[in-house]
Amino acid sequence: MSDILYMSNEVEIPPMSSFGVRCPGHEGAGVVVKLGEGVTGWKVGDRAGMKPNWDTCGTCEQCLEGKENYCAKCMSSGLVVNGSYQQYVVTPARYTTRIPDGVSDYVAAPIMCSASTMHHSLVTAGLKPGNFAVFVGGGGGVGIQGVQLAKAMGLRPIVVDSSDAKKELALKMGAEAFIDFRLVKNATEEVVKLADGIGAHGVFVTAPQGYRDAISFTGTRVSAKVMCVGMPPKDTTVIGADPLIFNVRNLCITGTVTGSSKDTDMALDYARRGLLHDISEVRPMSRIAESVEQLRRGEVPGRIVIDFNQE
């Protein structure tokens, strides 16, 4: 969804046009077809992935502490440099991800952003096995990766979303329950009821419209975490509550951005071990425009992967 925001200039950052960029896209997988001068450690034919951060400075406090995903000087794929909505891309050798054997490109491509992002958010939340993790927008491309990872980590995923297709995918990928917010009278009551009548230990908001109810999903749970993941359009969303709720419940609201290189490698390892599955519909290049419009309308369960080798 961040591609949509970049293209429509709906976030508080300079538009793509200010960098001379016309090609969005911030995750992709393929093979190395050419090496730049002086590149070592890579060879033509190696499998490689492109991440949301095209490159980082490598010298700031965040980079040196392994949190380069927060580097203030990072260069964003599909925003500052041309992204992955094209057949050939150029990426810095030092920040390109190696894709392990046993993980197909169709699985690896979405991992570069969505699964890596959710791995980072889940680790930051610090939930324990057996805890309830609610994924608001959990039937979409980012949330569904969180469902799979949460299940693999021993958590109990609950998805709040809508549509039969998203329900089918969420339950197939490990959600204990799916709450269709359009069909129930009160989604908050349903979540609290499922979470032992108390509320979620963690709420992961991947759909911006879910911020409105995110805190309510924690019910009366002490030390609950609300994780802000999805990017809302600028000037549309505020999240907060009476400070007394934060006091007496030790409530924590935390924002997380895309995953680090380590998060990406860890997510790929989950896939290598068969714990992250294919959540994508594969389409040819001729259907890019149609796919972007479906994404804009929130109609895509999981991810759409464009295969540039398909006719």
C-alpha positions as CSV (number, residue, x, y, z in Angstrom):
1,M,0.0,0.0,0.0
2,S,3.0,2.3,0.5
3,D,3.5,2.2,-3.3
4,I,0.0,3.7,-3.7
5,L,0.8,6.5,-1.2
6,Y,4.1,7.2,-2.9
7,M,2.4,7.5,-6.3
8,S,-0.4,9.7,-5.1
9,N,1.8,11.8,-2.8
10,E,-0.3,11.1,0.2
11,V,2.4,10.9,2.9
12,E,4.5,13.6,4.6
13,I,7.5,13.1,2.4
14,P,8.7,14.6,-0.9
15,P,6.9,13.1,-3.9
16,M,8.6,10.6,-6.3
17,S,8.8,13.3,-8.9
18,S,11.1,15.4,-6.8
19,F,13.7,12.7,-7.1
20,G,13.0,12.1,-10.8
21,V,11.6,8.7,-10.1
22,R,8.7,7.3,-12.2
23,C,8.8,3.6,-11.3
24,P,7.5,2.6,-7.9
25,G,7.8,-0.8,-6.2
26,H,9.8,-1.7,-3.1
27,E,10.2,-5.5,-3.0
28,G,11.2,-8.0,-5.6
29,A,13.1,-11.2,-6.2
30,G,15.1,-12.5,-9.2
31,V,18.6,-13.4,-10.4
32,V,21.8,-11.4,-10.9
33,V,22.3,-10.8,-14.6
34,K,25.2,-8.3,-14.4
35,L,27.8,-7.2,-11.9
36,G,29.0,-3.7,-11.4
37,E,32.7,-2.8,-11.5
38,G,34.5,-3.9,-8.3
39,V,31.6,-6.1,-7.0
40,T,32.8,-9.2,-5.1
41,G,31.0,-12.0,-3.4
42,W,28.3,-12.1,-6.1
43,K,28.1,-13.9,-9.4
44,V,25.8,-13.9,-12.4
45,G,22.9,-16.4,-11.7
46,D,22.8,-15.8,-7.9
47,R,19.4,-15.3,-6.5
48,A,18.8,-11.9,-5.0
49,G,16.1,-9.7,-3.4
50,M,15.4,-6.0,-3.4
51,K,14.2,-4.4,-0.1
52,P,12.2,-1.2,0.7
53,N,15.4,0.5,1.8
54,W,17.6,0.5,-1.4
55,D,20.7,1.6,0.7
56,T,21.6,3.2,4.0
57,C,24.5,5.4,5.1
58,G,26.2,2.6,7.1
59,T,27.8,5.0,9.6
60,C,25.0,6.6,11.7
61,E,24.0,5.4,15.2
62,Q,21.1,3.4,13.9
63,C,23.2,1.6,11.2
64,L,25.9,0.8,13.6
65,E,23.4,-0.7,16.1
66,G,21.8,-3.0,13.5
67,K,18.7,-0.8,13.1
68,E,19.6,0.5,9.7
69,N,15.9,0.3,8.8
70,Y,15.6,3.6,10.8
71,C,18.6,5.3,9.1
72,A,17.7,8.9,8.5
73,K,19.7,8.9,5.2
74,C,18.3,5.7,3.8
75,M,17.3,5.7,0.2
76,S,13.8,4.2,-0.4
77,S,13.2,1.9,-3.3
78,G,10.5,3.2,-5.6
79,L,10.7,6.7,-4.1
80,V,14.2,8.0,-4.2
81,V,15.4,5.5,-6.8
82,N,13.5,3.5,-9.4
83,G,11.7,0.5,-7.8
84,S,10.7,-3.0,-8.7
85,Y,7.8,-2.4,-11.1
86,Q,10.2,-3.1,-14.0
87,Q,12.0,-6.1,-15.4
88,Y,15.6,-5.1,-14.5
89,V,16.7,-3.2,-11.3
90,V,20.0,-2.0,-10.0
91,T,20.7,-2.5,-6.3
92,P,23.9,-2.0,-4.2
93,A,25.7,-5.3,-3.7
94,R,26.2,-4.7,0.0
95,Y,22.5,-4.2,0.7
96,T,21.1,-6.8,-1.6
97,T,19.6,-9.8,0.1
98,R,20.6,-13.4,-0.8
99,I,17.6,-15.7,-1.3
100,P,18.3,-19.2,0.0
101,D,17.7,-22.5,-1.9
102,G,14.2,-23.9,-1.3
103,V,12.4,-20.5,-1.3
104,S,10.7,-19.7,-4.6
105,D,10.8,-16.2,-6.0
106,Y,7.0,-16.0,-5.5
107,V,7.5,-16.5,-1.8
108,A,10.7,-14.5,-1.5
109,A,9.5,-11.3,-3.2
110,P,6.8,-10.4,-0.6
111,I,9.1,-11.4,2.2
112,M,11.5,-8.5,1.2
113,C,9.0,-6.0,2.7
114,S,5.8,-7.5,4.2
115,A,7.2,-10.5,6.1
116,S,10.4,-8.6,7.1
117,T,8.3,-5.7,8.4
118,M,6.0,-8.0,10.4
119,H,9.0,-9.9,11.8
120,H,10.4,-6.6,13.0
121,S,7.1,-5.6,14.6
122,L,6.5,-8.9,16.3
123,V,10.0,-9.0,17.8
124,T,9.7,-5.4,18.9
125,A,6.4,-6.2,20.6
126,G,8.0,-8.9,22.7
127,L,5.0,-11.1,23.0
128,K,5.2,-14.5,24.6
129,P,4.0,-17.9,23.3
130,G,0.3,-18.3,24.0
131,N,-0.4,-14.6,23.8
132,F,-3.2,-13.3,21.7
133,A,-2.1,-11.3,18.7
134,V,-4.7,-9.4,16.7
135,F,-4.0,-8.4,13.2
136,V,-6.2,-5.5,12.0
137,G,-6.2,-5.9,8.2
138,G,-4.7,-9.4,8.6
139,G,-6.1,-10.7,5.3
140,G,-3.9,-8.3,3.3
141,G,-0.3,-8.7,2.1
142,V,1.4,-7.4,5.2
143,G,-1.0,-8.7,7.9
144,I,-1.2,-12.2,6.5
145,Q,2.6,-12.5,6.9
146,G,2.2,-11.4,10.5
147,V,-0.4,-14.2,11.0
148,Q,2.0,-16.8,9.7
149,L,5.0,-15.6,11.7
150,A,2.9,-15.2,14.9
151,K,1.7,-18.8,14.5
152,A,5.3,-20.0,14.0
153,M,6.3,-18.1,17.1
154,G,3.7,-19.8,19.2
155,L,1.3,-16.8,19.4
156,R,-2.5,-17.1,18.9
157,P,-3.4,-14.9,15.8
158,I,-6.9,-13.3,15.4
159,V,-7.7,-11.4,12.2
160,V,-10.0,-8.5,11.9
161,D,-10.8,-7.8,8.2
162,S,-13.5,-8.3,5.6
163,S,-14.3,-10.5,2.6
164,D,-14.7,-14.3,2.2
165,A,-11.4,-14.5,0.2
166,K,-9.4,-12.9,3.1
167,K,-11.2,-15.0,5.6
168,E,-10.3,-18.2,3.7
169,L,-6.6,-17.1,3.4
170,A,-6.3,-16.0,7.0
171,L,-7.7,-19.3,8.4
172,K,-5.6,-21.3,6.0
173,M,-2.4,-19.5,7.2
174,G,-3.0,-20.1,10.8
175,A,-5.4,-17.6,12.3
176,E,-7.5,-19.0,15.1
177,A,-10.4,-16.8,14.2
178,F,-11.5,-14.3,11.6
179,I,-13.8,-11.4,12.5
180,D,-15.5,-9.7,9.6
181,F,-16.0,-6.2,10.8
182,R,-18.8,-5.6,8.3
183,L,-20.8,-8.6,9.5
184,V,-20.6,-8.3,13.3
185,K,-22.3,-5.8,15.5
186,N,-19.3,-5.0,17.5
187,A,-15.8,-6.1,16.5
188,T,-14.3,-5.1,19.8
189,E,-16.6,-7.3,21.8
190,E,-15.8,-10.2,19.5
191,V,-12.1,-9.7,19.9
192,V,-12.2,-9.4,23.7
193,K,-14.5,-12.5,23.9
194,L,-12.0,-14.6,21.9
195,A,-9.0,-13.3,23.9
196,D,-10.2,-14.9,27.2
197,G,-12.7,-12.2,27.8
198,I,-9.8,-9.8,28.7
199,G,-8.4,-8.5,25.4
200,A,-5.4,-8.9,23.1
201,H,-1.8,-8.9,24.3
202,G,-0.8,-7.3,21.1
203,V,-2.6,-5.5,18.3
204,F,-0.8,-5.1,14.9
205,V,-2.5,-2.5,12.8
206,T,-1.6,-3.1,9.1
207,A,-4.7,-1.4,7.6
208,P,-4.8,2.3,8.4
209,Q,-8.6,2.4,8.9
210,G,-8.0,0.0,11.8
211,Y,-6.3,2.6,14.0
212,R,-9.6,3.9,15.2
213,D,-10.4,0.8,17.1
214,A,-6.9,-0.6,17.8
215,I,-6.7,0.4,21.5
216,S,-10.2,-1.0,22.2
217,F,-9.1,-4.5,21.1
218,T,-6.7,-4.7,24.1
219,G,-9.8,-4.6,26.4
220,T,-8.6,-4.5,29.9
221,R,-5.4,-6.4,29.3
222,V,-2.5,-5.1,31.4
223,S,0.8,-4.4,29.5
224,A,-0.8,-4.7,26.1
225,K,1.0,-3.5,23.0
226,V,-0.5,-1.6,20.1
227,M,1.9,-1.8,17.1
228,C,1.5,0.9,14.4
229,V,2.6,-0.7,11.1
230,G,0.3,0.5,8.3
231,M,1.0,3.9,6.7
232,P,-2.1,6.1,6.7
233,P,-2.5,9.0,4.2
234,K,-1.3,12.3,5.7
235,D,-3.7,14.2,8.0
236,T,-6.2,11.4,8.2
237,T,-5.5,9.4,11.4
238,V,-4.7,10.0,15.1
239,I,-4.3,7.3,17.7
240,G,-4.5,7.9,21.4
241,A,-6.5,7.5,24.6
242,D,-7.0,9.0,28.1
243,P,-3.6,9.0,29.8
244,L,-5.2,7.2,32.7
245,I,-5.6,4.1,30.5
246,F,-1.9,4.1,29.8
247,N,-1.2,4.5,33.5
248,V,-3.4,1.8,35.1
249,R,-3.0,-0.7,32.2
250,N,0.7,-0.1,31.4
251,L,-0.5,0.3,27.8
252,C,2.2,0.8,25.2
253,I,1.7,2.2,21.6
254,T,4.8,1.7,19.4
255,G,5.5,2.4,15.8
256,T,7.6,0.1,13.6
257,V,8.9,0.7,10.1
258,T,10.1,-1.9,7.6
259,G,12.4,-4.7,8.7
260,S,16.2,-4.6,8.9
261,S,18.4,-6.9,6.9
262,K,18.5,-9.2,9.8
263,D,14.7,-9.3,9.9
264,T,14.6,-10.1,6.2
265,D,17.1,-13.0,6.6
266,M,15.1,-14.3,9.5
267,A,11.9,-14.2,7.6
268,L,13.5,-16.0,4.7
269,D,14.7,-18.7,7.1
270,Y,11.1,-19.2,8.3
271,A,10.2,-19.7,4.7
272,R,13.1,-22.1,4.1
273,R,11.8,-24.2,7.0
274,G,8.3,-24.3,5.5
275,L,6.8,-21.9,8.1
276,L,6.0,-19.1,5.6
277,H,3.9,-20.1,2.7
278,D,2.9,-18.7,-0.7
279,I,0.3,-16.0,-0.2
280,S,0.4,-14.6,-3.7
281,E,-1.5,-14.6,-6.9
282,V,0.9,-14.6,-9.8
283,R,0.1,-12.4,-12.8
284,P,1.9,-11.3,-16.0
285,M,3.3,-7.8,-16.6
286,S,0.2,-6.8,-18.7
287,R,-1.9,-6.8,-15.5
288,I,0.2,-4.3,-13.4
289,A,-2.3,-1.4,-13.8
290,E,-5.3,-3.6,-12.9
291,S,-3.5,-5.0,-9.9
292,V,-2.5,-1.5,-8.6
293,E,-6.2,-0.4,-8.8
294,Q,-7.3,-3.5,-6.9
295,L,-4.7,-2.8,-4.3
296,R,-5.9,0.8,-4.1
297,R,-9.4,-0.4,-3.4
298,G,-8.2,-2.9,-0.7
299,E,-9.5,-5.9,-2.7
300,V,-6.4,-8.0,-2.7
301,P,-6.1,-11.0,-0.3
302,G,-2.5,-11.6,0.4
303,R,-0.2,-10.3,-2.3
304,I,-0.1,-10.0,-6.1
305,V,3.3,-11.0,-7.6
306,I,4.0,-9.8,-11.2
307,D,6.2,-12.3,-13.1
308,F,8.0,-10.4,-15.9
309,N,8.8,-13.7,-17.6
310,Q,5.1,-14.5,-18.1
311,E,3.5,-13.6,-21.4
